[in-house]
Amino acid sequence: MYVWPCAVVLAQYLWFHRRSLPGKAVLEIGAGTSLPGIIAAKCGAEVILSDSSELPHCLEICWQSCQMNNLPQVRVVGLTWGHISQDLLALPPQDIILASDVFFEPEDFEDILTTVYFLMQKNPKVQLWSTYQIRSADWSLEALLYKWDMKCVHIPLESFDADKEDIAESVLPGRHTVEMLVISFAKDSL
């Protein structure tokens, strides 16, 4: 397991907005090492970490991250994108969904947005805060966002001090281009 640059950028966004997090219901999907979810929990959010139910070692890493950060109240659940499971059905309405570098494989994009759409049905005001690393100019979420009646706002990295190579006092490895998006339902009236 590795803390990818996208996780550091999303953690920076959470830290920048830390005063708005206490009491918020936050779900991190595809959590892995769980850096963004851990930051949200440390800032007072009620956090649930999730990774694929088909990858128990990833769920174990989420649990270990909670233990190492003295966060026994953080729940860890197995959610597989695109699958309706008991764990997904049992989730309470969320205020924020975190997703760091989940838009990696284009064949997963619709399953991710299907899961997010299901969660948006429980709370139409929920937002998906997502960072992704640009890997191909051919990959786009635009058609899928339109299909699922969602909109996307691009957040400039400089607006939350994430446009530097040494975010959080760690040098981000390699050359990368990270983008920050806030995705929500397209209709503001919902």
C-alpha positions in Angstrom: 0.0 0.0 0.0 1.2 3.5 -0.9 0.0 7.0 -0.2 -0.4 8.3 -3.8 0.0 12.0 -4.7 -3.8 12.4 -5.2 -4.4 11.4 -1.5 -2.0 14.1 -0.3 -3.8 16.7 -2.5 -7.2 15.6 -1.2 -5.9 15.6 2.4 -4.7 19.2 1.8 -8.2 20.2 0.5 -9.8 18.6 3.6 -7.3 20.5 5.9 -8.1 23.7 4.1 -11.8 23.1 4.8 -11.3 21.6 8.3 -13.6 24.1 10.0 -16.6 22.8 8.0 -16.0 19.1 8.8 -17.0 18.7 12.5 -20.2 16.6 12.6 -20.3 15.9 8.8 -21.0 12.4 7.6 -18.0 11.5 5.4 -17.5 8.3 3.4 -14.2 7.6 1.7 -14.5 5.1 -1.2 -11.5 3.2 -2.5 -9.7 4.3 0.7 -6.6 2.2 0.6 -4.3 3.8 3.2 -7.1 6.1 4.1 -5.2 9.4 4.4 -8.1 11.7 3.4 -10.6 9.8 5.6 -8.1 9.9 8.5 -7.7 13.7 8.1 -11.5 14.2 8.0 -11.9 12.1 11.2 -9.1 14.0 12.9 -11.0 17.2 12.0 -14.2 16.0 13.6 -16.1 14.4 10.8 -18.0 11.1 11.4 -16.1 9.0 8.9 -16.7 5.6 7.3 -13.8 4.1 5.3 -14.5 1.7 2.5 -12.6 -0.3 -0.1 -13.6 -3.3 -2.2 -15.3 -6.1 -0.4 -13.4 -8.3 -2.8 -10.0 -7.1 -1.4 -9.9 -8.0 2.3 -6.3 -6.9 2.6 -7.3 -3.4 1.6 -10.0 -3.3 4.3 -7.3 -4.5 6.8 -5.1 -1.6 5.8 -8.0 0.8 6.4 -8.6 -0.7 9.8 -4.8 -0.5 10.6 -4.8 3.2 9.6 -7.6 3.8 12.1 -5.7 1.9 14.9 -2.4 3.8 14.2 -4.2 7.1 14.4 -6.2 6.3 17.5 -9.6 6.5 15.7 -11.5 3.5 17.0 -14.8 5.2 16.2 -14.2 5.1 12.4 -16.0 2.3 10.7 -14.6 0.2 7.9 -16.9 -1.4 5.4 -16.5 -3.4 2.2 -18.1 -1.7 -0.8 -17.5 -2.9 -4.4 -18.3 -0.2 -6.9 -21.4 -0.9 -9.0 -22.7 -3.6 -6.6 -25.7 -3.2 -4.3 -24.7 -4.9 -1.1 -26.1 -5.0 2.5 -23.2 -2.7 3.6 -24.1 -0.2 0.9 -27.8 -0.3 1.7 -27.1 0.1 5.4 -25.0 3.3 5.0 -26.6 6.4 6.5 -26.9 9.5 4.3 -23.5 11.1 3.7 -22.6 14.8 3.4 -19.3 14.2 1.6 -17.9 11.3 -0.3 -14.1 11.3 -0.7 -12.4 9.6 -3.6 -8.7 9.8 -4.1 -7.4 8.5 -7.4 -10.3 6.1 -8.0 -10.7 7.3 -11.6 -7.8 5.2 -12.6 -9.2 2.5 -14.9 -11.8 3.8 -17.4 -13.8 0.5 -17.2 -14.4 1.3 -13.5 -15.7 4.9 -14.0 -19.4 4.0 -14.5 -19.4 1.6 -11.5 -18.0 4.3 -9.4 -20.6 6.8 -10.5 -23.3 4.2 -10.1 -22.3 3.8 -6.5 -22.1 7.6 -6.0 -25.5 8.1 -7.6 -27.0 5.5 -5.2 -25.5 7.5 -2.3 -26.8 10.8 -3.8 -30.3 9.3 -3.7 -30.0 9.1 0.1 -28.9 12.8 0.4 -29.2 14.8 -2.9 -27.0 17.5 -1.4 -24.0 15.2 -1.0 -20.8 16.1 -2.8 -18.1 13.9 -4.1 -14.7 15.5 -3.4 -12.3 13.7 -5.8 -8.7 14.0 -6.9 -7.3 12.2 -9.8 -4.1 12.0 -11.7 -4.2 12.8 -15.4 -2.9 9.8 -17.2 -4.5 10.0 -20.6 -6.1 12.9 -22.5 -8.6 10.3 -23.9 -10.2 9.6 -20.6 -13.2 11.7 -19.7 -16.1 11.6 -17.2 -18.2 14.2 -19.1 -20.5 11.7 -20.8 -21.0 9.6 -17.7 -21.7 12.7 -15.5 -24.3 13.8 -18.0 -25.8 10.3 -18.1 -26.1 10.2 -14.3 -27.4 13.8 -14.0 -24.3 15.1 -12.2 -22.2 18.2 -12.6 -18.5 18.7 -12.0 -16.7 21.8 -10.8 -12.9 21.9 -11.2 -11.2 23.4 -8.1 -7.8 25.1 -8.9 -5.1 23.6 -6.7 -3.7 27.1 -5.9 -7.1 27.9 -4.2 -6.2 25.6 -1.4 -2.4 25.8 -1.4 -1.9 22.4 -3.2 0.0 23.7 -6.2 3.4 23.1 -4.7 5.6 20.0 -4.9 6.1 19.9 -1.1 2.5 19.6 0.1 2.2 18.6 3.8 6.0 18.8 4.1 6.5 15.8 1.8 7.9 15.8 -1.6 5.4 14.3 -4.0 7.2 11.6 -6.0 7.6 11.7 -9.8 6.0 13.9 -12.4 2.2 14.1 -12.0 -0.7 16.3 -12.8 -3.4 16.1 -10.1 -6.8 17.6 -10.6 -9.4 18.4 -7.9 -13.1 18.0 -8.6 -16.3 18.5 -6.7 -19.1 16.4 -8.2 -22.8 16.8 -7.3 -26.3 16.4 -8.7 -26.7 18.7 -11.8 -29.9 20.2 -10.5 -29.3 22.7 -7.7 -32.9 22.5 -6.6 -32.6 18.9 -5.3 
